[in-house]
C-alpha cells in the first residue's frame, strides 16, 4: 500500500512539473525576433546589394497605423512613391533564371512554395510597396546552399514585394524571400544589434503582423499612402511596378483611425447628424414605428430614439451610424419636387413670384421643412435622406436644442405647392454657401 501511494505521489509530482514546464516554455514563451533596420545590409543575402533591386524609404513615424494583425488589402497599410519603380522585378527574375544561380533559385522557389520554372510568372504578379509600420515576418538568409529561416522585424520604410493577397514575400534590398510570422504579435522579443540598433520611431504598440486577404480572387489594386506627399494617396494596380499609379485625393491611411461613437439618443435628428458627421461618421435614419415596437412612445417627432452602433463604441471613421427616429406627422403640404419634376417658382412674403434660380441639394438625413428659418416654426413638409431637392437661397436662422437657441444656416426650398419652406443646412450633404446658392 505504501509503495502504491509513493508511486502515485511521484506521478503527480512529475505531472505538476511537466505542466509547469509547459506553461513556462509554451503558453508564456516569447519568440526571439531579429530587428532589421531600414538600409541595413543583410547578414547573408540571396542577392548582392550591388544589384540594387530596391531602395528603402524614409517614412514619417506619424504616418504609422495602430499595431496588431492587419489584412494585406487594407487601405493605407502600405505606402509608395507615385510613378516610381519601387523594386526591380525584372532584375530579380533574370538573376534567378541565370544557371549560375540555380541553387539559390531552387531554395528561393521552395520558400515561396512554387516550382523553379514558375519564378518568372510569380515575380511578374508581385507588387512593390513600402512598409508603413514595423512589420513582423519570417525572413530567410542564404547559408551553405540553403535558405535559413528566422523571425524578423522589418523597420517601416523597407521596400517589399507583396503577392496577390497582400502578404510580403520579398525584401527588395536583398531579394530575401519572406514568409508569414507564425506567432502572436505580442510574443515577439525583438533584439536590436549592430547596424540594426533600435530606431527612434520604434513603438511596440505599432508593430503589425500581416495576414493575406480573404478575397478569393486576390487583390485588384492597392490603396497606398503617398510617402512623398502629405495627406495624399496612390492607387497601384496589382503586378505593376509603380509607373502606372493613379492619385487618390485623400490619405487612405486615415481610414484606419477609430473614433468613439457620440451619444445622440433623445436629440433632434438634425443635431445628432451634425455631431456624428463632425466625427467623420456617416448617418442613415430609420423611422421608429410605434405600431410595431412601441419605440417612439411620447417622443417628439424627429427625436432620435436609438442608435447603432451604440454610444462610446469604437468604430472606424466612415462607419455608418443608423439612427432610429420618432416618426413625423404627415405634412399638410406635399414635399419639394424631385429633380425630374419642374420646379415651381418660389414666392416672396407678398405672394409675388421671384426670378430666383434653383440649385439641387441632397438631404443628408430626414428633416422637417419649416415655415420660417426656425426650428420652432410650423412644419410644412419634410425631406428624406438621399433625396434631391431644388434650393433657391440660404440665410441665417435659429435652431433650438438641449442647450438653447443657436444661430444656424438655413436653406430655402421650392415646394410643389408653389410656395417655399426652410430646412436647416445641417441636414444637407454639403455647405450650401459652397454649392452656388446665393444668400436670401
HUFEN-V50139 format. One record per backbone hydrogen bond with DSSP energy under -1.0 kcal/mol. NH is the residue of the N-H (numbers start at 1). CO is the residue of the C=O. E is the energy in kcal/mol with one decimal. If there is no record, write none. Layout:
NH_CO_E ; NH_CO_E
This chain:
5_1_-2.4 ; 6_2_-2.4 ; 7_3_-2.3 ; 8_4_-2.4 ; 9_5_-2.2 ; 10_6_-2.3 ; 11_7_-2.2 ; 12_8_-2.5 ; 13_9_-2.5 ; 14_10_-2.4 ; 15_11_-2.7 ; 16_12_-2.5 ; 17_13_-2.6 ; 18_14_-2.5 ; 19_15_-2.6 ; 20_16_-2.5 ; 21_17_-2.6 ; 22_18_-2.4 ; 23_19_-2.5 ; 24_20_-2.2 ; 25_21_-2.7 ; 26_22_-2.5 ; 28_23_-1.8 ; 29_26_-1.1 ; 31_187_-3.2 ; 33_189_-2.4 ; 34_151_-2.5 ; 35_191_-2.4 ; 36_153_-2.9 ; 40_37_-1.7 ; 47_174_-1.7 ; 51_48_-1.9 ; 52_49_-1.5 ; 57_157_-3.4 ; 63_60_-1.7 ; 64_61_-1.3 ; 67_205_-1.7 ; 68_207_-2.2 ; 70_209_-2.6 ; 72_211_-2.3 ; 74_71_-2.0 ; 76_223_-2.6 ; 77_74_-2.0 ; 79_130_-2.8 ; 80_225_-2.0 ; 84_81_-1.4 ; 86_241_-1.4 ; 88_53_-4.4 ; 89_87_-1.9 ; 92_88_-1.8 ; 93_89_-2.5 ; 94_90_-2.5 ; 95_91_-2.5 ; 96_92_-1.9 ; 97_93_-1.7 ; 98_94_-1.1 ; 101_98_-2.3 ; 102_99_-1.5 ; 105_101_-2.5 ; 106_102_-2.4 ; 107_103_-1.9 ; 108_104_-3.0 ; 109_105_-2.7 ; 110_106_-2.0 ; 111_107_-2.1 ; 112_108_-1.6 ; 114_109_-2.3 ; 118_115_-1.5 ; 119_116_-1.6 ; 122_118_-2.3 ; 123_119_-2.8 ; 124_120_-1.9 ; 125_121_-1.0 ; 126_123_-1.5 ; 127_162_-2.2 ; 129_160_-2.6 ; 130_79_-2.3 ; 131_158_-2.3 ; 135_154_-2.5 ; 136_208_-2.7 ; 137_152_-2.5 ; 138_179_-2.4 ; 139_150_-2.6 ; 141_148_-2.4 ; 142_44_-2.9 ; 143_146_-2.6 ; 146_143_-1.6 ; 148_141_-2.8 ; 150_139_-2.2 ; 152_137_-2.7 ; 153_34_-2.2 ; 154_135_-2.9 ; 155_36_-2.2 ; 157_131_-2.4 ; 158_155_-1.7 ; 160_129_-2.4 ; 161_170_-2.1 ; 162_127_-2.5 ; 163_167_-2.1 ; 166_163_-1.8 ; 169_161_-3.2 ; 170_161_-1.3 ; 171_176_-2.4 ; 172_159_-1.9 ; 175_171_-2.3 ; 178_169_-2.3 ; 179_138_-2.8 ; 187_184_-1.8 ; 188_185_-1.4 ; 189_31_-3.3 ; 191_33_-2.8 ; 196_193_-2.3 ; 202_199_-1.7 ; 206_203_-2.7 ; 208_134_-2.4 ; 209_68_-1.8 ; 211_70_-3.1 ; 213_165_-2.3 ; 218_215_-1.2 ; 219_164_-3.3 ; 222_236_-2.9 ; 224_234_-2.9 ; 225_78_-2.1 ; 226_232_-2.0 ; 227_80_-1.9 ; 232_229_-1.1 ; 233_248_-1.8 ; 234_224_-2.5 ; 235_246_-3.2 ; 236_222_-2.6 ; 238_220_-2.1 ; 240_237_-1.9 ; 246_235_-2.0 ; 248_233_-2.6 ; 254_251_-1.6 ; 255_252_-1.3 ; 256_253_-1.6 ; 257_254_-1.3 ; 259_315_-2.9 ; 261_313_-2.2 ; 266_304_-3.3 ; 267_264_-1.6 ; 269_302_-2.6 ; 272_268_-2.4 ; 273_269_-2.5 ; 274_270_-1.9 ; 275_271_-2.1 ; 276_272_-2.4 ; 277_273_-2.5 ; 278_274_-1.5 ; 279_276_-1.0 ; 280_277_-1.6 ; 281_276_-1.9 ; 282_319_-2.4 ; 284_321_-2.1 ; 286_323_-2.9 ; 288_325_-3.9 ; 292_289_-1.5 ; 293_289_-2.0 ; 299_296_-2.6 ; 302_326_-2.5 ; 303_300_-1.7 ; 304_267_-3.1 ; 305_324_-3.8 ; 306_324_-1.3 ; 308_322_-1.8 ; 312_261_-3.6 ; 313_310_-1.6 ; 315_259_-2.6 ; 317_257_-2.5 ; 318_280_-2.4 ; 319_316_-1.7 ; 321_282_-3.2 ; 322_308_-3.1 ; 323_284_-2.9 ; 324_306_-2.4 ; 325_286_-2.5 ; 326_303_-2.9 ; 333_380_-1.5 ; 341_338_-1.7 ; 348_352_-1.9 ; 351_348_-1.9 ; 354_346_-1.7 ; 359_391_-2.8 ; 361_389_-2.8 ; 363_387_-2.6 ; 364_427_-3.8 ; 365_427_-1.3 ; 367_383_-1.9 ; 369_381_-2.6 ; 370_422_-3.4 ; 371_378_-2.3 ; 374_372_-2.9 ; 375_398_-1.5 ; 377_374_-1.5 ; 380_369_-3.3 ; 381_369_-1.4 ; 383_367_-2.9 ; 386_363_-3.0 ; 387_384_-2.7 ; 389_361_-2.7 ; 391_359_-2.8 ; 392_412_-3.1 ; 394_438_-1.9 ; 395_410_-2.6 ; 397_408_-2.3 ; 398_373_-1.8 ; 399_406_-2.5 ; 401_404_-1.7 ; 404_401_-2.1 ; 406_399_-2.3 ; 408_397_-2.2 ; 410_395_-3.3 ; 411_423_-3.0 ; 412_393_-2.8 ; 413_421_-2.7 ; 414_390_-2.2 ; 415_419_-2.4 ; 418_415_-1.7 ; 421_413_-1.9 ; 422_370_-2.4 ; 423_411_-2.4 ; 425_409_-3.2 ; 427_424_-1.9 ; 428_425_-1.7 ; 429_362_-2.6 ; 434_431_-1.6 ; 435_432_-1.4 ; 437_432_-1.2 ; 440_394_-3.1
